[in-house]
Amino acid sequence: MQLEEKVNVSVHESVNAMYEKVSAEGVTNIFDRYKAQGPRCNHCVQGLSCQLCSMGPCRITPKNPYGACGIDANAMAMRNMLHRAVMGIAAYSYHANEVAKTLKATAEGKTPFKIRDVEKLKAFAAKLGIGLDQNINELAIKVADAMLEELNRDSSEPSKMVEVFAPESRKKLWRKLGIFPGGPLHESMVASVSAMTNVDGDYTSLALKALRLGIASAYGALVPLEIGQDILFGTPMPHRVNVDFGVIEKDYVNILPNGHEPFIGTAILEVARRPESQAMAKEAGAKGIHVIGSIETGQEMIQRYEIDDVFVGFTGNWLNQEFVLATGAIDLLAVDMNCSLATLGQLAEKYSSTVVPVSKLVAIPGTSKRIDYRPEDTLAQAEKLVKIAIENFKRRKDKEAFIPSNKKEVVAGISPEAILSVLGGSLEPLIEAIKNRAIKGIVALVSCTTLKNGPQDALSVAVAKELIKRDVLVLSAGCGNAAMQVGGLTAIDAIEQAGDGLKAICKLLGVPPVLSFGTCTDTGRLANLVTEVANALNVDPSELPIAVTAPEYMEQKAVIDAFFAVAYGLYTHVSPTPPVTGAPDLVALLTDGVEAITGGKVAVGDDPMSIVDGIEAHINKRREALGI
């Protein structure tokens, strides 16, 4: 492989430098493994292959337009997408279930956590019809029980979360379409059974079930999940944080919580801040203990916690994991649910690190230790993990490390409450900025990161740069948010890259042109913000100059998020192109026909200029219809 190829696997200099090191050492890594797979099966790329039953694998061709069971191209491709969506909502439901159990255990005094946002707890309880005439712990227990009840609500019973949080216009439409959901777990069951062999073979029926599933995911899992985490760990507010590989320092015990849930990571941080823990690290020869956020668990932490002598920053998104270990300076990677690579054990062995799964969902080959998170045991588990990290430091402290020096200061901690705070308590300044065209529109960039459509984060960064150049405010979440952060677009100095109108607003408010909204679970939080804007203008969300882009979607949670966005009525760009192109009627439904049904639609494309042209055209169309 030529040097030029080696340094162009990512848009980030730090990752390119680490790839060059790892590649020279002959160590397995995701970039080389992706390339080694070679051309993908064209039937799979088009969504025209199925392995569900023993009569398969079946492939749809012009000469054979049906699978053995009789399913056609459109239903096969849509059924495949529904399977992905089911996995996505299952992951979000699991996370929401963990939040509810943790909130309840905290109220019962069984965890090291506290009720940090009492007002949000009261507001949530009031929305759920829970009386406020009781103490805070009793209230938290009832809220947690209500969250669990909603997760498990039968699909034949309307979701209370949707009833409470969704716009009236959307609820009316969803009832008319028969896609007003029940609870996420029961909706997942219905969708899973529907997507079995010989159950639902109608692509339009399967598509409607996917939209219904998206609504159940956003309101039944994501909204309560983030509200619950705000209650426990505080509602995000703007502050400065450091990101990229340069936050790692070799001479410290370095602990990286990695995954999507903030429970173990937050407990580790509390234990690491203890003077006795720091003293233990110094006795082992370290300067102290540093806790560093990684992927979405890291996002949850930097959204809420300021940088100090212990919590020092954030490394990046899921494609970085192997290269973070390859620095040779990591003592513990504590991996909770979602997005932990199967090769981490191999990398840890080579580079003198320790990887410990901390969720019953996760297993990493080559790891000998594991701790399954239990709210009641969190403190003891965190103490054990800190000790494991200190012991690891003893065996790696005299070995070489290679740490790219790249480091940026960016703004994190944006939430609807933070936006209201910046705007002086009202959305009116934002609405006026949109009306007078200083801000042409708003785009939610909620994305993963993938290698299917170019170097890591290259397309996400290019799309965001072009959007802000055209005076479109970007709200970023998910692994795509890390792309924005490490790419410098959530930094204050990124204001200079914005168009004149957006630049003036950002300077006035003291905020960057890309606002760090957190993780993929913040899809529900974003929906609530859009609902507030729509309510303020007395319009349906589909009428707003707002769009969604996922320039580098990768996995199943992104699929369910996209189905929600379409059900919610939003123009939704995704790249890479989903595996449905062999199903012409389905493609027509998703990219055109559904707009007449929900107001939303799917747009595809891999060229940043074309992507933004499509988004801008949609925004201008919505502005014209609103008379602004």
N, C-alpha and C positions, 0 to 999 in steps of 0.2 A: 504494500500500500504506500502511495506517495505521501510525502510530508504535507502537501497542500490539502489532501483529503483528511489527514489526521487532525488538522487544526480548524476544520470547518464542520464538525459534527454538531455544533451548538452555536447559538447567537452569543453565548456568554464566553468571554476570554478564559475565565477560571476553569470551566468545564473542558474547553479545548486543551488547556495546559495539562489537566489531569488525564484526559484521554491519551494524549501523547505519551505520558509517563506509563500509564497502565498498558497501553498497546505495545510499547517497547519492551515491557516486562512479560509479555505474552499472557496476560491475565484476562480471563473471560470478562466481557462487559457488554452492555445492552446494545451499543452501537454496532459492534462486530457481529453479535448474534442476529440482530435484525438483518444486516446485510447478507449474512450467510444463508438466510432462508430463501433468498433468490426470488424469482417471479412467483406471485401467488396464483393459485388455481382460479381460472377465470369464472368458473361456475360459482365458487364461493364469493368472489368479489362482487358478482351480480346478485347474490342471494338465492341462487338457483340450485342449491344442494341441501340435502337433508339426511341426517343420520339418526333420527329419533327412534325408528323401530328396526326390527331384525330383518325386514325386507330391504332395507337400505344398505349402503348409501344410495339415494336416488338423485338424479340430475335431470333438470329440465332442459330440453333441446328443441329446436324447431321440428325435428322429426318425432320427438317424444314429449309432447306438451304437458304431460301429467306424470306425477309420481305414482308409484305402485298403488297407493291408497286413493288416487284420483285427484289429489290436490294439484292446483295449477300454479303457474309462476307467481301470480300476484299474491295468492294466499300463502304460498311457501315463504316468500320473502317477508311478508308481514308477520307471519307466525314466528319466523326467526327473530325479527325485531322485538316481538312481544316477549319472547324468552329472555332477551337481554334486559328489557324493561323490568321484568319480574325480579331478576337478580338485583337491579338497581334499587327498587323500592324495598326489597328485603334487607339490603345493607343499611339503608336509611332508617328502616323500622327497628333494626337491631340497635342502632346507635340511639334512637329515641327511647327505646326500652331501657337501655343502660342509663340514660339521663334521668328518667323517671325513678328508677330504683336508687340511683345515687342521691337524688333530691330527697327521697323518702328516708333513706338511711341517714342522711345529714340532719334532717329534722329530728330524727330519733337519737341524735348524738353519737352515731356509730362511725363517722368518718372524720378526717381532719379538716374537712371543708366547712364553710359557713354560708349563711344566707346573706349574700353581699348586696343584692339589689332588692330591698324590701318593697319599694314602691312598685317595681315591676311584678313582684309576686302578687301584691294586692290587686294590681290592674288586671293581671291574668286571671286571678281568682274571680274577680268581678265579672269579667267577660264570660266565664264558665258558669256563672250563677251560683258561686260559692259565697256564702255569707262571710263578712269580714269581722264579725263579732267574736273573735277567738284569737289566741296568741299566735305569734308568727310560726312557730313550729307546727302547731295543729293545722294552720292554714296550708303550710307547705306539704304536709302529709296528704291533705285532701286534694290539693292540686296534683300531686304525684299520682294519686289514685285515679283522678280524672284523666290524666294523660294515658295511664295504662288501660283504662276503660275505653278510651277513644281508639287506641291502637288496635284493640280487640273487638271493636264494634262490628256487628254483622253487616254484610254487604247490602242487606235488604233494609237497613236502618240508615237514614241520612246522617252523615258526619256532623257532629256539633262544631268541630273545628272549622269546617268549610262554612257552616252557617254563621259562625261568629266573625270570621276573618275575610271571607271572599266578598267582592263587590256584589251589590244587589243585581246589577245587570247580568253579571256572569252566572250567578246562581239561577236566575230565571232561564237563561239559555241552557245551562247544563241540565236542568230539570226537563226542559223541552226535548233535549237530545237523548235523555235517558242515561247521562253520564255523571249525574250527581252521586258521588261515591259514599260508601260506608267507611269502615276503618281500614287502614292499610293492610293489616295482616289478612283479613278476610277477602279484600280485593285481590291481594296477591294469590290467594288460594283459587279464587274464581278464574283469574287470568291464567294461572298455571294449568288448571284442568282444561280450560278452553284451548290451550295451545298443545294439548296432547294429540297424538295420532287419532284421526277419525272423530274429532269432537267439533271444532269450529273450523270450517273450510272456506269461509266467506271473508275475503280480505277487508271489506268495508266494516263488517262486524268486528273483526280483529283490531282494526284501526281505532274504532270507537272505544273498544276495551282498553287500548293503550292510552288514549286520551283520559279516560276515566281513572286509570291507574296513576297517570301523572298528577291529576288533581288530588287523589288520595295521598300521594307521596308528599306533595308540597305542603298541604294543609294538615294532614294527619300525622306526619312524621317531622318534616323540616321546621315548620313554624314552632310547634311546641318544643322541639329539640333545642333550638337556639334560644328560645325564651327561657327554658330550663337552665341552660348553661349560663345565660346572663344572670339569672337569679343566684346561681351558685358562685360564679367567678367574676361577676361584674359586667355591666354593659359597656361595649367598646367605646372609647373616646379618643380623639386624635392625639398622637404623640410620636416622637421620633424613635426609630429603631435602626439597627445596623444589619445589613444583609450581605450575603455572598461568603465565599470560602475564607476570606480574611478575618472573619470573626473567630476562627479557630486558633488557639494558641497552644503550642506543643507542650509547654511546661505546666499545664493545668490538667487536672482530671476532667476530661471532657465527656459529658453525658448528653446524648441526643435522644429525646423522646420523638418517636417517628410513627406516623400513621394518621389517624383521623379523630381520635377521642382525646380530650385534654385531661382526663382524670389522673392517670399515673404520672403524666408529665408535670402536672401542677403539684402533685404530692411530692415528687422528686425535688422540685424547686424549693418547696417549703423545708424539706429535710436538708437540702444542700445549703440553705441559708443559715442553718444552725451553727453557732460558733464551734461546737464540738465536732461537727462534720468537717468543717474547714480545717480544724486542728488535726483531725485524723488524716486528712489529705496531705497536710504539710509534714506530718510525721513520716509519711510514705515517700517524701522527697518532692512533692508537687508544690506549686505556689498557692494552690487552693483548688476549689471545684468551680467549674463553669458548666452551666446548663445552656444548651443551644437547641433551638427549635429546628425540626426537619419536617418537610412536607406539611400536610394539613394539621397535624397535631401542633406543629410549630406555628402555623398560621393562627390557630385558636389562641395560642399563648401570646404571640406578638400583638394580636388584636387587643389584648387586655393588660399586658404587663410592660412596664417601662424597663429600659435597659439600666442595669446596675452592675455591681461588682460580681454578681453571680449569674444572672440571666443576661447573656451578652449578645444575643441576636438570633439569626435565622440563616440557614444555608441555601435552601432552594427547594425545587419540586422533586417529584418522585424519580425522574431520570438521573438525579444527582447521587442517589444513595451509594452505589458501588464506588463512586469516585470520592465521596466523603470518607468512606472507610479506607480507601487507598492512600489518603494523606498520611496514614500511619500515626495519627494523633488522636484517635477516637478510642475511648475506654469502654463505653457502653452505648449500644444502640438498642433502646427499649422499643420494640415494635408492637403496636396495638393493631386493631383491625384495619385492613385495606391498604393496598399498594406497597407491600414489602416484598422485594424480589427473592426468588428461591435460591439465588446464588450468594446471598449475604453471608451464609456460614463459611463458604469458601474464601470470600474476601476477608472476613474477620480472622480466619486462621492465618492467612498470608501476612496480614498487616497488623497482627498483634492486638486485635480488638475482641470484644465480647458482644455477641448479639443474643438478646433474651426476648422471646415472644412474651407479651404480657396480656394476651387475649386468648380465650379458648378457641377462637376462630383460626388462629395463626399457627403454622408450623413451618420451621425453616430447616431444611436438611443441614446436618453438620453442626447443629447447636445442641448442647447438652443440658442447658438450663432453661427453665420456663417458669413463669408466674402467671396464673390466670386471674385477671382483675376481678376482685370482689369488693364492693363498696365498704363492707364491714372490716376488711383486712387491709385497706389501702395504705394506712400509715406504716404498718409492719412491712408490707411489700415494698414501699418506697425506701424504707431504711435498709432493707436487704439489697436492693438494687444499687444504692449508693455505695454500700460496702463492696459489692461485686466490682463496681467501677474503680474503686480505690485499689483493690487487689490487682486489677488489670494494669493499672498505671505502674505498679511495681515491676511488671515484666516487660513493659514496653518503653519505660522512661529513657533508657540509654540507647534506644534504636533510632535510626534516622526517620525523619518525617519530611514530607514535601507538601507545603501549604501555599497555594496561590495567594498573593497579597491583596487581591481584589476585595474591596469593601465599600459599601455605599450607605449613606444615611438617607432613609426614606420615611414617609409618613404612613403609619398604620392606625388602626382603630376607628375606622369609619363605620357608622351604623345609622339607621334612620334618626335615632336620638341625637347622634353626633351632628348630623346634617342640620337638624332643627336648631341645635345649640349654636352652630356656626352662623346660621341664618337669623339668629335672634329670637328663636322660638316659633317661627312661622315659616310655612313653605312659600309665602307670597313673593319674597325676593327671587326665589328660584323660578317660580312661574312667570314673574315679570321679565326675567332674563331670557326665558324661552319665548315669550310673546314679542319682545323687542329684538329677537334674533341674535343677541349676544351669545346665547347658547342655542344652536340650531335644533338640537335634540339630545337625547340620552341613549346610550347603548350599554347594556349589561354584557360585559365580556366574562362569561362563565365557562371556563374551559379546563381541560386536562392539558397534557403535553404529549405529543406523539412523534414518531419518526416517519410516519406514513407519508407526510406531505412536506418533508424538508428537514433541515437541521433543527435541533431542539429549540423551541420557542421562537424561531425566526418568523414564522407567519403571524403568530400572536402579536409580537412586538411591531411588525410592519403594519398590521391592521390598526393597532391602537395609535401608532404615530400618525397614520393618515386620517384617522377619525378626529383626533384632537386638532390636527392641522386645519380641518374643515369646521372647527367650532362645535364639535360634538363631544359632550362630556362623557367620559367612560367610567363605569363602575365595575371593578374587577373582582372576581372571586374564583376559588378553586386553584388548581396548580397553575392555571393561566395567570393568577394573581402574582405568584412567585416570578413568573416571566416578566410581569410589569415591574415588580420590585427590583429584582436583580438587573433588569434592563434599564433601571433608573427612571421609569416613567411615573412612579409614585413619589418622586423626590420633588422638592419645591423648585429646584432649578429647571425641571422639565416644563415649567410654565412657558419658558421661552420657545418651546417647540409647538405651542398651541397657536391657533388662529387669533387674529386681533381681538375678536369678541370674547372668546373663551379666556384668552390671556388676561384681559382687563378684569373679568369676573374673578378669576383665580387670584390675581394680585390683590384685589379688593378684599377677598375673604381669607387670603393667606393659605390657600390649599393648592395641591397639585392638580393637573388636568385629568389624571387618572386616580380615582379614589379607591383605596384598598378596602374592599368590603368583606374580606375574610376567605372562607373556604367554600367548597361546593355545597355544603349544608346551608349556606346563607342564601340559597335560591329562594327559600320562603321569606327571609328577611327582605330581599329585594322586591318580591311580590307585594309585600305589605307596604313598602315605600311607594311603589307604582300605584297601588290602590289609593293611598292617601292623596297622591297628585291627581288621580282621576276623580276622586270624590271632591277635591277642591275646585276642579273645573266642571264638575257635574257632567262627566262624560264616561263612557265605557273605556276600559284600558286599551281596547283595540283601536280607539280613535286618537290616541296620544302619539306624538312624534318620538316614539320609543321603539327600539329594536333589541334583539339579542344576537350575540355572535359567540360561537364556540369554534375558533379557528383551528384548534388542535384537540378536538374531543378524542377520547381514547376508550374509555371503558363503560361499564353498564350503568353506572349512576348518571353519566352524562346523557345516556339515551332516555332515561326516565325524566330527567330535567327538560330535555327538548320536547318531549310529548306534553309536559305541563305547559311550557311556554306557548306551544301551538294552541292548546286548549284554552289558555288564558287570553288568547287573541293577539299574540305578538309575532311579528316578522322574525323568523329564527334562522339565522345562517349557521350552517355546520360544515366543517371540513375535518377530515377527508370525506368524500362523498360516501354516504352509507351504502351498505351492500343490498341495494334494492333495484339497481339499474336494469336488471333483466326482467323487471315487472312493470311494463309500461303503464298499465292502468293504475297501479299503486303510485308510481312516480307522479302521474298526473293528479292524483288525489292529494298527495302530500305537498306538492309544489304549486298547485293551483286550486283544485276543487275544494279543499278544506277551508280556504279563505272565505268562501261564501257560507260556510257552516259555522265557523268559530271566529272568523276575522283574522286568524293567524295562518301562517304558512311556513314551509321549509324552503330555504334557499341554499344552494350549494355553490362551490367555487373555491379554487386554491390560489388565485392571483389576488394580492392585496388591493390593488387599485380597482379591479372589477368587483371585489367583495364590498368595498366601501362605496363604490358607485351605486350598487344595488341598495345598500342601506340608506344612503343619502336620498336616493330617489323615493324610497318609501317614506322617509321622514318628511321630505318636501310635500309629498302627496297628502300626508296626514295634516301638515301645517295648513295647506291650502283648504282642506275640508273644514278645518277649525276657524278659518279666516284669519290666521296669524302668519 
